[in-house]
Amino acid sequence: MSHQPDEALEVLRGVWSAQGQTSADLDEACGTGKSCRKMADVGFDGMAAADEDLAAAWRAKLEREGKLNPAGGSVRDLVFGSAEVR
């Protein structure tokens, strides 16, 4: 990946400060209460056929929707940086 997480964070902080936003503004807009996230019924049933790989099914869906970036890396690359950058 060409962008570092620190760079993205600095850009966001720049935008927030340029707009005069603070964490208090965020709390006021979004509330400070916990959100309910019942994930027990969330799953991937039906995403892939019985004989199909789930990862392949996801790639096919993203490709159909025009969201697949063939040059994209993995989630691991996003979190830790790609091996080529190290």
C-alpha positions as CSV (number, residue, x, y, z in Angstrom):
1,M,0.0,0.0,0.0
2,S,1.3,3.4,-0.8
3,H,-0.4,5.4,1.9
4,Q,0.5,5.0,5.6
5,P,-2.2,5.0,8.3
6,D,-0.5,7.9,10.0
7,E,-0.9,10.1,6.9
8,A,-4.6,9.3,6.7
9,L,-5.0,10.2,10.3
10,E,-3.2,13.5,9.9
11,V,-5.4,14.4,6.9
12,L,-8.6,13.7,8.9
13,R,-7.2,15.8,11.8
14,G,-6.5,18.6,9.4
15,V,-10.0,18.5,8.0
16,W,-11.6,18.4,11.4
17,S,-9.5,21.3,12.7
18,A,-10.1,23.4,9.6
19,Q,-13.8,23.0,10.1
20,G,-13.4,23.8,13.8
21,Q,-14.7,20.4,15.0
22,T,-13.9,19.0,18.3
23,S,-14.5,15.7,20.1
24,A,-17.4,17.5,22.0
25,D,-19.0,18.2,18.6
26,L,-18.7,14.6,17.7
27,D,-20.3,13.5,21.0
28,E,-23.1,16.0,20.5
29,A,-23.8,14.8,16.9
30,C,-23.5,11.1,17.6
31,G,-24.3,10.8,21.2
32,T,-22.2,9.1,23.8
33,G,-24.4,6.1,24.4
34,K,-23.5,2.6,23.4
35,S,-24.9,1.4,20.1
36,C,-26.7,-2.0,20.0
37,R,-24.9,-4.4,17.7
38,K,-26.7,-7.7,17.8
39,M,-24.5,-9.8,15.4
40,A,-25.9,-13.2,16.3
41,D,-28.1,-13.3,13.2
42,V,-25.5,-11.9,10.8
43,G,-23.9,-14.4,8.5
44,F,-22.8,-15.3,5.0
45,D,-25.3,-18.1,4.3
46,G,-26.3,-18.1,0.7
47,M,-23.3,-16.0,-0.4
48,A,-21.5,-18.9,-2.0
49,A,-22.9,-22.1,-3.6
50,A,-22.3,-25.3,-1.7
51,D,-19.3,-26.2,-3.9
52,E,-18.0,-22.6,-4.2
53,D,-15.3,-20.9,-2.1
54,L,-16.6,-18.1,0.0
55,A,-13.6,-15.8,-0.9
56,A,-14.2,-16.5,-4.6
57,A,-17.9,-15.6,-4.1
58,W,-17.0,-12.3,-2.5
59,R,-14.6,-11.4,-5.3
60,A,-17.2,-12.2,-7.9
61,K,-19.8,-10.1,-6.1
62,L,-17.4,-7.1,-5.8
63,E,-16.5,-7.5,-9.5
64,R,-20.2,-7.5,-10.5
65,E,-20.7,-4.3,-8.5
66,G,-17.6,-2.6,-10.0
67,K,-15.9,-2.5,-6.6
68,L,-13.1,-5.0,-7.1
69,N,-9.6,-3.4,-7.3
70,P,-7.3,-6.1,-8.8
71,A,-4.3,-4.2,-7.6
72,G,-5.7,-4.1,-4.0
73,G,-4.0,-6.0,-1.2
74,S,-5.3,-7.9,1.7
75,V,-6.7,-6.7,5.0
76,R,-3.4,-7.9,6.5
77,D,-1.6,-5.5,4.1
78,L,-4.0,-2.7,5.1
79,V,-3.3,-3.2,8.8
80,F,0.4,-4.1,8.8
81,G,1.5,-2.7,5.5
82,S,2.4,-4.8,2.5
83,A,5.6,-6.9,2.5
84,E,6.9,-4.8,-0.5
85,V,6.8,-1.6,1.5
86,R,8.9,-3.0,4.4
